[in-house]
Amino acid sequence: MFVDARQIEQNTTLRTTVCIVGAGVAGITLALQMQRMGIDACVLESGGYKPDEDTRDLYRGENAGLSYSFADGCRSRYLGGSSNCWGGWCRPLDPWDLERRDWVPHSGWPFGLDELKPYYERTHDLLKLGPHNFVPAWWEAAIGRADVRRLPLSGENIRDTISQFSPPVRFGKLYREALASADRVKVLLHANVIAIESDAHAGTVTHVSVATLCGKRLRVVAQRFVLAAGGIENARLMLASNRASPAGWATPTTWWAATLWTIRG
Ligand SMILES: Cc1cc2nc3c(=O)[nH]c(=O)nc-3n(C[C@H](O)[C@H](O)[C@H](O)COP(=O)(O)OP(=O)(O)OC[C@H]3O[C@@H](n4cnc5c(N)ncnc54)[C@H](O)[C@@H]3O)c2cc1C
């Protein structure tokens, strides 16, 4: 079901099993899975059903490095997240995408591609893709047209790859009805998570603090928390949550663990 956080009584505490921050691609995918598994979940989404200027302003930031109009101008801060503006290109990651690179500080993921493989097939239905096959020769044969041929590449330094296109799926539109009728999942709109709160030693997350743009405050207590606010916002939120530890939640191990627990379940 959907709830407008602006209508909730000031300083309310909501209790749930899994609290998901953000209703974009990751958040909605997890919420649908929680519903299927019969697990109570509360999704906290900053925006509403449609884009609005005031919420979008929260994405404002400076772009350093390559010139690219991202920050508030490009990302979408409302139900469905950046699936509202994504292009739809899809293909699985390669093993080296997750590896540590000596020349890139803090690079490398705490798991390899094998951890993700079992889930790729399921994304095809979610994203309305074709068969779970990314072998160029297979597609060349399946398309079977004389004018659609692979380039005759030779050597090991260059290879061809296949991407598939999602229509592209806009998660907030396609899955809105499923979320509206979900009895296990409560999606709070206009609910900005402003801090991840912990015990005094920053060892255990106790709750998240939420604010609306009209001044409402509430908090959500849960057994598990999943950050699904987008790559940049997850980091900003962890760094800003520095009440118990000056560096904030700079070590995301706890979050990976929580996320994997949720997906595996
Ligand atoms: C222009 C563009 C084109 C793209 N094209 C492609 C493509 O072709 N192929 C591809 O694979 N990927 C593409 N992407 C990337 C893809 O859209 C993202 O990887 C994907 O949306 C990330 O999903 P997410 O759930 O992590 O974050 P998002 O989809 O960004 O969702 C995050 C959600 O969290 C909410 N939120 C943020 N902060 C808070 C907060 N503090 N409290 C509560 N809620 C919050 C936001 O409102 C949003 O709804 C593109 C992205 C953009 C911007």
The ligand as a MOL file (V3000), in Angstrom:
LIG
                    3D

  0  0  0     0  0            999 V3000
M  V30 BEGIN CTAB
M  V30 COUNTS 53 58 0 0 0
M  V30 BEGIN ATOM
M  V30 1 C 20.0750 9.2540 -17.6270 0
M  V30 2 C 20.3630 7.8510 -17.1480 0
M  V30 3 C 20.4320 6.8030 -18.0550 0
M  V30 4 C 20.7170 5.5100 -17.6180 0
M  V30 5 N 20.7620 4.4720 -18.5350 0
M  V30 6 C 21.0250 3.2150 -18.0990 0
M  V30 7 C 21.0570 2.1100 -19.0210 0
M  V30 8 O 20.8220 2.2730 -20.2300 0
M  V30 9 N 21.3330 0.8760 -18.5170 0
M  V30 10 C 21.5760 0.6690 -17.1910 0
M  V30 11 O 21.8280 -0.4820 -16.7940 0
M  V30 12 N 21.5360 1.6900 -16.2910 0
M  V30 13 C 21.2760 2.9390 -16.7380 0
M  V30 14 N 21.2170 3.9640 -15.8210 0
M  V30 15 C 21.5160 3.6640 -14.4390 0
M  V30 16 C 20.2850 3.0940 -13.7110 0
M  V30 17 O 19.1750 3.9500 -13.9110 0
M  V30 18 C 20.6480 3.0040 -12.2260 0
M  V30 19 O 21.7560 2.1270 -12.0990 0
M  V30 20 C 19.4990 2.4750 -11.3970 0
M  V30 21 O 18.3640 3.3070 -11.4990 0
M  V30 22 C 19.9670 2.3970 -9.9450 0
M  V30 23 O 18.9240 1.8730 -9.1700 0
M  V30 24 P 18.8500 2.2150 -7.6280 0
M  V30 25 O 17.6110 1.5810 -7.1180 0
M  V30 26 O 20.1530 1.8850 -7.0090 0
M  V30 27 O 18.7280 3.8160 -7.5840 0
M  V30 28 P 17.5810 4.7560 -8.1770 0
M  V30 29 O 16.8820 4.0880 -9.2930 0
M  V30 30 O 18.2200 6.0630 -8.4290 0
M  V30 31 O 16.5500 4.8720 -6.9750 0
M  V30 32 C 16.8830 5.5260 -5.7850 0
M  V30 33 C 15.5890 5.9640 -5.1250 0
M  V30 34 O 15.9030 6.4240 -3.8110 0
M  V30 35 C 15.2020 7.6290 -3.5650 0
M  V30 36 N 15.9970 8.3670 -2.5840 0
M  V30 37 C 17.1890 8.9660 -2.7470 0
M  V30 38 N 17.6220 9.4930 -1.6020 0
M  V30 39 C 16.6720 9.2120 -0.6720 0
M  V30 40 C 16.5290 9.4840 0.7320 0
M  V30 41 N 17.4690 10.1470 1.4220 0
M  V30 42 N 15.4120 9.0530 1.3720 0
M  V30 43 C 14.4360 8.3570 0.6970 0
M  V30 44 N 14.5250 8.0740 -0.6180 0
M  V30 45 C 15.6300 8.4930 -1.2820 0
M  V30 46 C 15.1040 8.3200 -4.9130 0
M  V30 47 O 14.0130 9.2290 -4.9550 0
M  V30 48 C 14.9170 7.1370 -5.8480 0
M  V30 49 O 13.5570 6.8340 -6.0690 0
M  V30 50 C 20.9320 5.2590 -16.2420 0
M  V30 51 C 20.8380 6.3190 -15.3250 0
M  V30 52 C 20.5500 7.5920 -15.7460 0
M  V30 53 C 20.4520 8.6960 -14.7300 0
M  V30 END ATOM
M  V30 BEGIN BOND
M  V30 1 1 1 2
M  V30 2 1 2 3
M  V30 3 2 2 52
M  V30 4 2 3 4
M  V30 5 1 4 5
M  V30 6 1 4 50
M  V30 7 2 5 6
M  V30 8 1 6 7
M  V30 9 1 6 13
M  V30 10 2 7 8
M  V30 11 1 7 9
M  V30 12 1 9 10
M  V30 13 2 10 11
M  V30 14 1 10 12
M  V30 15 2 12 13
M  V30 16 1 13 14
M  V30 17 1 14 15
M  V30 18 1 14 50
M  V30 19 1 15 16
M  V30 20 1 16 17
M  V30 21 1 16 18
M  V30 22 1 18 19
M  V30 23 1 18 20
M  V30 24 1 20 21
M  V30 25 1 20 22
M  V30 26 1 22 23
M  V30 27 1 23 24
M  V30 28 2 24 25
M  V30 29 1 24 26
M  V30 30 1 24 27
M  V30 31 1 27 28
M  V30 32 2 28 29
M  V30 33 1 28 30
M  V30 34 1 28 31
M  V30 35 1 31 32
M  V30 36 1 32 33
M  V30 37 1 33 34
M  V30 38 1 33 48
M  V30 39 1 34 35
M  V30 40 1 35 36
M  V30 41 1 35 46
M  V30 42 1 36 37
M  V30 43 1 36 45
M  V30 44 2 37 38
M  V30 45 1 38 39
M  V30 46 1 39 40
M  V30 47 2 39 45
M  V30 48 1 40 41
M  V30 49 2 40 42
M  V30 50 1 42 43
M  V30 51 2 43 44
M  V30 52 1 44 45
M  V30 53 1 46 47
M  V30 54 1 46 48
M  V30 55 1 48 49
M  V30 56 2 50 51
M  V30 57 1 51 52
M  V30 58 1 52 53
M  V30 END BOND
M  V30 END CTAB
M  END
